[in-house]
Every structure is written in C-alpha cells, then in structure tokens.
C-alpha cells in the first residue's frame, strides 16, 4: 500500500459500508479460529472474496490499531552511499525502535528495504513517520506492508 498523501481516520461503525463491516466480521472469525480459511469466513458472513480482499488490509477495529505498534514498511531507496544510514538516523531521531532490516541487492540503481519498527515511543504518529521518510533525498517510495502487536 503506497501511503503517499493518504491519511488515516477514525470513523463510527454506522458510516461503514456493509462490505467493510462484513470484512471486519470475517477477519474476527479468522483471528478467533472459528474458521480456518478465508473462503469459510466470507461464506459465514455472506461476503464476496473480492470485497474481503479489497478491504482486509485497509480496515481494522479501533482496539486493534491502538494495541498494534509494530509496523512493517517497504521503502524503495536509490543506491547511493549513506542513503540507508540517513533513513535509519531519521527513524532513530523520531524515537522508533528498529526491529528488523532487510535490504535487497541494488538492481538498476535501486534497492528495496523492508523494516519492522516499533512506534510506541515515537515522537510522531505513523503518518508523520511516513512523511519524514518520504522527504529523504534518496527515497523513492514508502509503503506500509503490515502491522502487528
């Protein structure tokens, strides 16, 4: 998910579409172990698989997001001396704890860096962190690829 220019909102359940609400129900069934496959979950809540896949990584219960402070980020980085150091320095300055780092071998002058960061003690919310990374000279794209507890 590319988050450039996107913002996150807290909304009341009654403004969500039926597909969004059913996606939350299906995810809850999967997380609880009441069903073991996505196919079973969508059938149980009468939701199409395509709607589930459309919303599953974009809608979360508020309680889950408050608790989830570990975020995995994918970053397309130009292959320049010091570019990874600059990225890590910014995250440290923001108070993020870096849990994992994976960098691909640079191809055609670009490398993909995947970071898992813990944001509980960060000076910024996730939007602020993403904006700070996007401002770096050698960063070409920043995307959230997941979050967890």
N, C-alpha and C positions, 0 to 999 in steps of 0.2 A: 504494500500500500504506500503510495507516494503521498506524503503529508504536506508538500509544499502548498502553502496558502490555505490549508484546511484547518478547521478549528473543531474543538470538541465541546459538546453541550450536555447539560443535564436537563432532561425533559420529563414531564409526568407521563405515566403509562397511558393515560387516556388519549394522548395525541399520537401514539404509535399506530402504524398500520397493523392490520390483522396478521399479515405475514411476519412483521417484526416481532409481535407478541408470540406468535406460534414458534418462531425461531428460538426465542428465549426458553419456551417450554420444552422444545426438543433438546436444546443444549442441557437443560436441567435433568432431563431423563437420562441422557448420556453420562453426565457427570455423576449422577446418583447410582449408576449401574443398573437401573431398572430395565434398560435396553442396552444392547451391546453394539448395535450398528446404526449408522445414520439412517439407513433405509427403514429400520424398525421405528426410530424416533419420529421421522416425518410422517409415517403412516399413523402412528399413535395420536398425533396432533392434527392430522389432516392438512398437511402442508406439502407442497411440491419440493422435490430435491433442489431444483434450480433456485427457488426462493430461499431455501435454507443456505445454500452455498453463497448466495448473493449477500446475505446479512450476517452469517455466522462470525465473521472476523471484524464486524463493524458495530455490533450491538452487545452490550454487556449490562448485567444488573449493577446498580449503583454500589451495592455492598461488595461485589467482586472487585470493582475497579478501585475502591478505597483501599482494599487489602492488597491489591496487586501493585507491587512497587518494583518489580523486576521487568525490564523492557528489553527486547532484542531489536536491534537496529541494523539495517543494511545500509552501507554507505559506499557510493561509487567515488573513488578517490583517484586523482591524477597521480601518476608515478613520478613524483618529484621528491628530492631529498628533503626530509623534515616534515613531509605532509602528515604522516601518521603521528609523529611527535606533537605537532600542532593540535591535531584532533584530540589526542589523549590529554594534553595540557588543558584545553578548554573544558573537557569533562571533569577533570580534577578541580579546576577553578570553580566550577558550578557545584561542586560537592557530590558528584556522582561517584559511586564505587564501581569500578570495572571488575566484572566477574569473569568474563571470558573474552578472548580476542581471537578471531580467525581472519587471516588475510590471504587472498588468493595470489598466485603468481601474476604479476602485471602482464597483461596482454594488450597490445595496441595502445600502450601508454596509460592504461587504467587498471586499477585493482579493485576488487570488492572486499570490503572489510565488514565483518559481522561482529557486533559487540553485544554482549549481555551486560546491562548496567543496572545497578540498584539505585533507585532515585529517592528513597525515603528522606535522606538528609540533604537533598539538593536545594539550592537557593532558587531554582526555577521549577515550574511545572513542566510537563512533557512538551508542551508547545514551545515554551521558552528554550528548552534544551535543543529541540529540533531546529529552531530559528538560529540559535547560536552556531550550530554545526553547519547549517546551510550558508552562513556568512563567510566561512573559511574559504580562502582563495582556491584551494585545490580540490574542494568538494564539489562534485557534480550532481549528486542526488542523495537524498536521505529518506529512508522508508522505515516505518515500524513494521516488523515482521511477526511480532508476537509479544505477549506479556504474560506474566505468571507470578505466583506468590513466592 
